[in-house]
Amino acid sequence: MNGTAAACERFFRLYHKHCVSPDRDTLFNYLNSVHSLNDKLNLNHQENFFEIEEFVALKALRNLYHHQEELINELKIIPVQELPPITTDLLYLCLVPRALIEASIENISARYRKDQEKMIRSILGWHGEVVNINPCIFNFSVKVFEKICDLGMDVSGEEFEEFKASYAYENEWGHSHFVTGEIGCHSGSVDDVLRVAYGNVT
């Protein structure tokens, strides 16, 4: 098995863990696998994810966490079922303080910051003082799958095969592979609900 295929399998294994039982460690490990997979693609296939907005956002956050690991403690993962009645397309919210995302943008090299800041601001779910990054994670993972399929890579692993089957099912029934990340609230402001929810999680 070449290094890129192994990195792909690891990526989907860690993505699966983050989907099934997310916590700070699953996110940190997922972000590191994103970074590693991009390096392997660049090294072995002269390909990368830099044209993908979700990657730019996740890379910026990963770089911040990598150099200031204690900041991962400011991440809050909240099951939707524990919130006041809201509608959204994923089972968990993954909330990061707005200030942390702003810091990750400031951390980008000045040469690339203007273009990448625009990408980050357009792709994340901004809600007042918190940002929901879970839709970004979900949609990026779909784009990873599509890219490695386009490259004709031979990837195995239980989690990859499960993702592949889900993608095929969505194709068969005409479902979108992506989520919107939109959040609706039955009463009150979404921003207020998420602000309170974030503050209540330790």
VEXDREN-2710 file (C-alpha; in Angstrom, 1 decimal):
% VEXDREN-2710
k/r/px/py/pz
1/MET/0.0/0.0/0.0
2/ASN/1.5/3.4/-1.0
3/GLY/1.7/6.3/1.4
4/THR/-1.3/8.2/-0.1
5/ALA/-3.7/5.2/0.1
6/ALA/-2.7/4.7/3.7
7/ALA/-3.3/8.4/4.5
8/CYS/-6.7/8.1/2.8
9/GLU/-7.7/5.2/4.9
10/ARG/-6.5/7.0/8.0
11/PHE/-8.5/10.1/7.0
12/PHE/-11.8/8.2/6.6
13/ARG/-11.2/6.2/9.7
14/LEU/-10.7/9.4/11.8
15/TYR/-13.6/11.1/10.0
16/HIS/-15.8/8.1/10.9
17/LYS/-14.8/8.4/14.6
18/HIS/-15.6/12.1/14.6
19/CYS/-19.0/11.4/13.1
20/VAL/-19.9/8.6/15.5
21/SER/-18.5/9.8/18.8
22/PRO/-17.1/13.3/18.4
23/ASP/-14.9/15.0/21.0
24/ARG/-11.9/17.4/21.0
25/ASP/-9.5/14.5/20.4
26/THR/-11.4/13.2/17.3
27/LEU/-11.4/16.7/15.8
28/PHE/-7.7/17.3/16.5
29/ASN/-6.8/13.9/15.0
30/TYR/-9.1/14.6/12.0
31/LEU/-7.5/18.0/11.3
32/ASN/-4.0/16.4/11.5
33/SER/-5.1/13.7/9.0
34/VAL/-6.3/16.4/6.6
35/HIS/-2.9/18.0/6.7
36/SER/-1.1/14.7/6.3
37/LEU/-3.3/13.6/3.3
38/ASN/-2.7/16.9/1.5
39/ASP/1.1/16.5/2.0
40/LYS/0.9/12.9/0.6
41/LEU/-1.2/14.0/-2.4
42/ASN/1.3/16.8/-3.2
43/LEU/4.3/14.5/-2.8
44/ASN/3.1/11.5/-4.7
45/HIS/0.5/12.9/-7.2
46/GLN/1.4/16.6/-7.6
47/GLU/-2.2/17.3/-6.4
48/ASN/-3.5/19.2/-3.4
49/PHE/-6.7/20.6/-1.8
50/PHE/-5.9/24.3/-1.9
51/GLU/-8.6/25.0/-4.4
52/ILE/-11.2/23.7/-1.9
53/GLU/-12.6/26.4/0.4
54/GLU/-13.3/23.9/3.2
55/PHE/-9.7/22.7/3.2
56/VAL/-8.4/26.3/3.5
57/ALA/-10.6/26.9/6.6
58/LEU/-9.7/23.5/8.2
59/LYS/-6.0/24.0/7.5
60/ALA/-6.0/27.5/9.1
61/LEU/-7.7/26.1/12.2
62/ARG/-5.4/23.1/12.3
63/ASN/-2.3/25.3/12.2
64/LEU/-3.6/27.4/15.1
65/TYR/-4.3/24.3/17.2
66/HIS/-0.9/22.8/16.2
67/HIS/1.0/25.7/17.6
68/GLN/-1.3/26.5/20.5
69/GLU/-2.7/23.0/21.4
70/GLU/-4.4/24.3/24.6
71/LEU/-6.9/26.2/22.4
72/ILE/-8.6/22.9/21.4
73/ASN/-10.2/23.2/24.9
74/GLU/-12.3/26.1/23.7
75/LEU/-14.1/23.8/21.1
76/LYS/-17.5/22.6/22.2
77/ILE/-19.3/19.7/20.6
78/ILE/-23.1/19.7/21.2
79/PRO/-25.6/17.0/20.2
80/VAL/-28.6/18.7/18.5
81/GLN/-31.0/16.7/20.6
82/GLU/-29.7/18.6/23.7
83/LEU/-30.6/22.0/22.3
84/PRO/-33.9/23.9/22.3
85/PRO/-35.9/22.9/19.2
86/ILE/-33.9/23.6/16.1
87/THR/-33.7/22.2/12.6
88/THR/-30.3/21.4/11.0
89/ASP/-28.9/18.7/8.8
90/LEU/-26.3/17.1/11.1
91/LEU/-26.6/15.4/14.5
92/TYR/-23.9/17.5/16.2
93/LEU/-22.8/21.1/16.3
94/CYS/-19.1/21.7/16.5
95/LEU/-18.8/25.2/17.9
96/VAL/-15.6/27.3/17.9
97/PRO/-15.4/30.8/19.3
98/ARG/-15.4/33.4/16.6
99/ALA/-12.2/34.9/18.0
100/LEU/-10.4/31.7/17.4
101/ILE/-11.4/31.6/13.7
102/GLU/-10.3/35.3/13.5
103/ALA/-7.0/34.3/15.1
104/SER/-6.5/31.4/12.6
105/ILE/-7.0/33.9/9.7
106/GLU/-4.5/36.3/11.2
107/ASN/-2.1/33.4/11.4
108/ILE/-2.1/32.9/7.7
109/SER/0.9/34.2/5.8
110/ALA/0.4/37.7/4.6
111/ARG/1.0/36.6/1.0
112/TYR/-2.1/34.3/1.0
113/ARG/-4.3/35.9/3.7
114/LYS/-6.5/38.1/1.6
115/ASP/-7.7/35.4/-0.7
116/GLN/-7.9/32.7/2.0
117/GLU/-9.8/34.9/4.4
118/LYS/-12.4/35.4/1.8
119/MET/-12.7/31.6/1.4
120/ILE/-12.9/31.0/5.1
121/ARG/-15.6/33.7/5.7
122/SER/-17.7/32.3/2.9
123/ILE/-17.6/28.6/3.9
124/LEU/-18.1/28.6/7.7
125/GLY/-21.3/28.9/9.7
126/TRP/-21.0/32.2/11.5
127/HIS/-23.5/32.7/14.4
128/GLY/-22.7/35.7/16.4
129/GLU/-19.7/34.9/18.7
130/VAL/-19.5/31.2/17.7
131/VAL/-18.9/29.4/14.5
132/ASN/-20.2/25.9/13.6
133/ILE/-17.5/24.1/11.7
134/ASN/-19.2/20.6/11.4
135/PRO/-20.8/21.3/8.0
136/CYS/-17.4/22.3/6.7
137/ILE/-15.9/19.0/7.9
138/PHE/-18.7/17.0/6.4
139/ASN/-18.6/18.7/3.0
140/PHE/-14.8/18.6/2.8
141/SER/-14.8/14.8/3.4
142/VAL/-17.2/14.4/0.4
143/LYS/-14.8/16.4/-1.7
144/VAL/-11.9/14.3/-0.6
145/PHE/-13.8/11.2/-1.6
146/GLU/-14.6/12.7/-5.0
147/LYS/-11.0/13.7/-5.6
148/ILE/-9.4/10.4/-4.8
149/CYS/-12.0/8.7/-7.0
150/ASP/-11.1/11.1/-9.9
151/LEU/-7.5/10.1/-9.3
152/GLY/-8.4/6.5/-9.6
153/MET/-6.7/5.6/-6.3
154/ASP/-7.0/2.1/-4.9
155/VAL/-8.2/2.7/-1.3
156/SER/-9.7/0.1/1.0
157/GLY/-10.7/0.1/4.7
158/GLU/-14.1/-0.5/6.3
159/GLU/-14.8/3.2/6.9
160/PHE/-13.9/4.1/3.3
161/GLU/-16.1/1.4/2.0
162/GLU/-19.0/2.6/4.2
163/PHE/-18.5/6.1/2.9
164/LYS/-18.4/4.8/-0.7
165/ALA/-21.7/2.9/-0.2
166/SER/-23.4/5.9/1.3
167/TYR/-22.3/8.1/-1.7
168/ALA/-23.6/5.5/-4.1
169/TYR/-26.9/5.3/-2.3
170/GLU/-27.3/9.1/-2.6
171/ASN/-26.5/8.9/-6.3
172/GLU/-29.1/6.2/-6.8
173/TRP/-31.9/8.2/-5.0
174/GLY/-30.9/11.6/-6.2
175/HIS/-29.9/13.0/-2.8
176/SER/-27.3/15.7/-2.4
177/HIS/-23.9/14.6/-1.2
178/PHE/-23.5/17.9/0.7
179/VAL/-25.2/19.6/3.6
180/THR/-26.1/23.3/3.8
181/GLY/-25.2/23.8/7.4
182/GLU/-28.3/26.0/7.8
183/ILE/-29.8/26.1/11.3
184/GLY/-33.4/27.1/11.9
185/CYS/-34.8/27.9/15.4
186/HIS/-38.5/27.5/16.3
187/SER/-38.4/30.4/18.8
188/GLY/-35.9/33.2/19.3
189/SER/-32.6/33.9/17.6
190/VAL/-30.3/31.1/16.4
191/ASP/-27.3/33.2/17.5
192/ASP/-28.7/33.5/21.0
193/VAL/-29.5/29.8/21.3
194/LEU/-26.0/28.8/20.2
195/ARG/-24.3/31.4/22.4
196/VAL/-26.2/30.1/25.5
197/ALA/-25.6/26.5/24.5
198/TYR/-21.8/27.1/24.1
199/GLY/-21.7/28.8/27.5
200/ASN/-23.4/25.9/29.2
201/VAL/-21.0/23.2/27.9
202/THR/-17.9/22.6/30.0
END
